[in-house]
Amino acid sequence: MNQFAYDVVIVGAGIVGAACALAFAERGLRVVVVDREMVGGGATAAGMGHIVVMDDSEAQFALTRYSQRLWQKLRPQLPDDVEYEQCGTIWVAADEEEMAEVLRKQRYYRDRGVPAEVLDPSQLKDLEPNLRSGLAGGLLVPEDGVLYPPCAGRFLIEQAQKQGAKIRVGAPVVKAGGGMVQLGNGVEISGQIIVNASGSCSPGLTAGIEVRKRKGHLVITDRYPGFVHHQLVELGYLKSAHSHTSNSVAFNVQPRRTGQVLIGSSRQYGAEHKAVDQEILARMLQRAQEYMPGLGAMSAIRVWTGFRAATPDKLPLIGPWPGDRTLFLATGHEGLGITTSLGTASVLLDQITGTKPEIPFEPYLPSRAAQEYAHA
């Protein structure tokens, strides 16, 4: 049986695992990343790729804002194929009730140093002429951005490799913990630290963590340059994101540098198959056309699905897993894994090295989930 030894073994070569690999390798640790498929696969390959500030909770805000700043700092080093565009997000309000939420969000962001501008109906129409008439307004968050996740993940891995990190792909991990990772091909890899960064697959390696698969659909169109200029999200998206039981859809579109339009979004619990659900897809596209009728005349060139790793409280699990001093988690990011990948890696590194953290890490500790599981 082949055996290898490292300081850190990271299970999962998605963007979170890649970010962790780079952070640890830059600190001079011997790192290996293992994945059953490829670098930048899984949810990373399936995601929209937004770099956004979110405010469901103080902890969510802290991690998304911190991560966004790390992405902005890294931006000058990113290669062209990562397609980082600081296009901004517009949260679209359909009625006066949603405009009240726009005002609340604007105050919240302003008080925490995040630029945000309230838009009236005419300003909204000027910025996004292809939105339907009759909308109440919106909130422009200009520092939000988008990127192409698979290439971003590849870049982080390549940077980690330049710092000495190793990559092993093509064999499934059958066991992780106790200072050891076992691969399906018989290889054993020991590490002082094991990081489970395998997203929606993470419960299969760490029994007891409350991470559930949440399926989503995306559609990308042919090239229609100038049709949409910002990431556009309906405020009803927040309601759909909060639902833990029912299937939901919401209007969410992104401009791509290519001139294509990326259309989301949907959320499904209990769906284990990757096949496109035609009923959900139809609902999602209908919702998108209610906000941007011109989408109905566009040609779609690809439809795909992916699985988000969701936790009950909508916060990721970052830190040590109780009962195994070698095992750490970096999972449960739901739809914010791209945004929070860099922040997750920094938080985890601070915990392990005892460095003073930039943000409090207690809200993300897996011990909160372990306690809930023990008392369930």
VENRAGI-V390132 format. One record per residue. SS is DSSP state (A for helix, B for strand, O for the rest). BURIAL is b if it has 9 or more other ideal C-beta (glycine too) atoms within 8 Angstrom, else e. D_LAST is the distance of its C-alpha to the last C-alpha in Angstrom with 1 decimal. Layout:
ss=<SS;SS>
burial=<BURIAL;BURIAL>
d_last=<D_LAST;D_LAST>
This chain:
ss=<O;O;B;B;B;B;B;B;B;B;B;O;O;O;A;A;A;A;A;A;A;A;A;A;A;A;O;O;O;O;B;B;B;B;B;O;O;O;O;O;O;A;A;A;A;A;O;O;O;B;B;O;O;O;O;O;O;A;A;A;A;A;A;A;A;A;A;A;A;A;A;A;A;A;A;A;A;O;O;A;A;A;O;O;B;O;O;O;B;B;B;B;B;O;O;A;A;A;A;A;A;A;A;A;A;A;A;A;A;A;A;O;O;O;O;O;B;B;B;O;A;A;A;A;A;A;A;O;O;O;O;O;O;O;O;O;B;B;B;B;B;O;O;O;B;B;O;O;A;A;A;A;A;A;A;A;A;A;A;A;A;A;O;O;O;B;B;B;B;O;O;O;B;B;B;B;B;O;O;B;B;B;B;O;O;O;O;B;B;B;B;B;B;B;B;B;O;O;A;A;A;A;A;A;O;O;O;O;O;O;O;B;B;B;B;B;B;B;B;B;B;B;B;O;O;O;O;O;O;O;B;B;B;B;O;A;A;A;A;A;A;A;O;O;O;O;O;B;B;B;B;B;B;B;B;O;O;O;O;B;B;B;B;B;B;B;B;B;B;O;O;O;O;O;O;O;O;A;A;A;A;A;A;A;A;A;A;A;A;A;A;O;A;A;A;A;A;O;O;B;B;B;B;B;B;B;B;B;B;B;O;O;O;O;O;O;B;B;B;B;O;O;O;O;O;O;B;B;B;B;B;O;O;A;A;A;A;A;A;A;A;A;A;A;A;A;A;A;A;A;A;A;A;O;O;O;O;O;O;O;O;A;A;A;O;O;A;A;A;A;A;A;A;A;A;O>
burial=<e;e;e;b;e;b;b;b;b;b;b;b;b;b;b;b;b;b;b;b;b;b;b;b;b;e;e;e;e;e;b;b;b;b;b;e;e;e;b;b;b;b;b;b;b;b;b;b;b;b;b;b;b;b;b;b;b;e;b;b;b;b;b;b;b;b;b;b;e;b;b;b;e;b;e;e;e;b;e;e;e;b;b;b;b;b;b;b;b;b;b;b;b;b;e;e;e;b;b;e;b;b;b;e;b;b;e;b;b;b;e;e;e;b;e;b;e;b;b;e;b;e;b;b;b;e;b;b;e;e;b;e;e;e;b;b;b;b;b;b;b;b;b;b;b;b;b;b;b;b;b;b;b;b;b;b;b;e;b;b;b;e;b;e;b;b;b;b;b;e;b;e;b;e;e;b;b;e;e;b;b;b;b;e;e;e;b;b;b;b;b;e;b;b;b;b;b;b;b;b;b;b;b;e;b;b;e;e;b;b;b;b;b;b;b;b;b;b;b;b;b;e;e;b;e;e;b;b;e;b;b;b;b;b;b;b;b;b;b;b;b;e;b;e;e;e;e;b;b;b;b;b;b;b;b;b;e;e;b;b;b;b;b;b;b;b;b;b;b;e;e;e;e;e;e;e;b;e;e;b;b;e;b;b;b;e;b;b;b;e;b;b;e;e;b;e;e;b;e;b;e;e;b;e;b;b;b;b;b;b;b;e;e;b;b;b;b;b;b;b;b;e;e;b;e;b;b;b;b;b;b;b;b;b;b;b;b;b;b;b;b;b;b;b;b;b;b;b;b;b;b;e;e;e;e;e;b;e;b;e;b;e;b;b;b;b;b;b;b;b;e;b;b;e;e;e>
d_last=<39.7;40.0;38.3;38.2;37.0;36.1;34.6;32.0;30.8;29.3;27.6;28.4;31.8;30.8;31.7;28.9;29.7;33.3;33.0;31.2;34.0;36.6;35.2;34.9;38.2;40.0;38.8;40.7;37.8;38.3;35.9;35.3;33.4;32.4;31.6;31.9;34.0;35.8;35.9;34.7;33.2;29.9;28.6;31.4;34.1;32.5;31.9;34.1;34.7;34.6;34.7;33.5;32.3;29.3;28.2;24.8;23.9;25.9;24.0;24.7;28.3;28.8;27.8;29.7;32.7;32.9;32.6;35.2;37.6;37.1;38.0;41.0;42.1;41.9;43.5;47.1;46.2;44.6;46.9;48.1;46.0;42.8;44.3;42.8;43.9;43.2;43.7;41.5;38.9;39.9;37.2;39.0;38.9;39.9;40.6;40.9;37.2;36.3;39.2;37.6;34.6;37.3;38.7;35.4;34.6;38.1;37.9;34.6;36.1;39.4;37.9;36.3;39.4;38.7;41.7;41.1;43.8;43.5;45.6;47.4;48.2;51.4;50.0;47.2;49.8;52.0;49.2;47.9;50.7;49.0;46.2;47.1;49.0;47.5;44.5;43.9;43.7;41.3;40.2;41.7;39.8;42.5;40.9;38.3;39.3;38.8;39.4;39.4;36.2;37.4;40.4;38.5;36.2;39.3;41.1;38.3;38.3;42.1;42.1;39.7;42.1;45.0;43.2;42.9;39.5;39.4;37.9;37.1;36.2;36.5;34.2;30.5;28.2;26.6;24.9;24.3;23.4;25.0;28.0;28.8;28.7;29.9;31.6;32.3;36.0;35.6;35.9;33.9;33.6;32.7;31.7;31.0;28.4;26.5;25.3;23.0;24.5;24.2;22.7;21.1;21.6;19.7;16.5;19.0;20.1;17.1;14.1;10.7;12.1;11.2;14.8;16.0;19.7;21.5;25.0;28.1;31.8;34.8;38.5;41.4;44.9;48.4;50.1;50.8;51.7;51.4;49.4;46.5;46.6;43.2;39.6;39.0;35.7;35.3;33.3;31.5;29.9;27.5;26.4;25.9;24.0;21.5;20.8;17.5;18.4;22.2;24.8;27.1;30.3;32.1;35.5;35.5;38.6;40.0;43.5;44.2;47.2;48.6;49.0;46.2;43.5;39.9;38.1;34.4;31.7;29.1;25.4;23.7;20.2;20.1;23.6;24.0;27.8;30.1;32.7;33.9;32.6;35.9;34.5;32.2;35.1;37.5;35.3;34.9;38.6;39.6;37.5;39.2;42.6;41.9;42.0;44.5;46.7;48.7;45.8;46.7;50.0;48.6;48.3;45.0;45.4;41.8;38.4;35.3;31.5;28.8;25.1;23.4;20.4;18.1;15.1;13.2;15.2;18.4;19.0;19.6;18.1;21.2;21.4;20.6;17.6;16.4;17.7;20.6;23.3;25.1;22.5;22.2;20.7;22.7;20.9;19.1;22.2;22.3;25.8;26.8;27.1;30.9;31.2;28.8;29.8;32.3;30.3;27.3;29.8;31.3;28.1;27.0;30.6;30.7;27.5;29.0;32.5;31.8;33.8;33.6;31.5;33.0;29.8;26.9;24.3;21.4;19.8;19.5;18.2;15.5;14.1;12.5;10.4;9.9;8.6;6.1;5.1;5.7;3.8;0.0>
